[in-house]
């Protein structure tokens, strides 16, 4: 009583509608046609079910709260198989901001368009353990890390790419692994090349994790929703990926 109008569809079908919307990122008009609803009802139903789904999934924030309290090697091994964590950032295009100031701070020189960035940390099995809220596309990956770096157990090796050059010096208390950087007018030795090759093979884990995120078109296409909703959307998609991985391994 007092909860407002009844939903036309049950929870199961509303969850299905959310999955279709996230995976295909169709318009509310098309979603309304597929589920026989007015597009205003589609917006309302998705908004209501998102909060419920987020509470039920293993979103990165929930897992990270556990990993910060790990004590024994067995506990660490459970969440960080091989005692390794992989950290990188991903970008997504947004519509060109109207305000000139916002256009400047969201413009990514790398992508040559206006974007938002999301930094993620994953384990060796692909579980997304940590994720920051969206950051402006102009920010460098390492600047995002310095302001939002996740804390890992001392036994865990944090694996980065060359975008995080300098992390070993600035964070000497954590174990870090980066590839060798080619210096100007100097070639890498054969050993350094072999190390870089093996490092790339190990680090492919996070590339696969980002690829799983991008399979949901809501995180791959131009983000049409309000930016204040971005963190909630990326939380839910990360939780869906974690749910699949955890149930697959169980």
Secondary structure by P-SEA (a helix, b strand, c coil): ccccccccccaaaaaaaaaaaaaccccaaaaaaaacccaaaaaaaaaaaaaaaaaacccaaaaaaaaaacccaaaaaacccccbbbbbbbbbbccccccaaaaaaaccccccccbbbbbbbbccccccccccccccccccaaaaaaabbbbccccbbbbbcccccccccccccbbbbbcccccccccccaaaaaaaaaaaaaaaaaaaaaaaaaccccccccccccccaaaaaaaaaaaaaaaaaaaaac
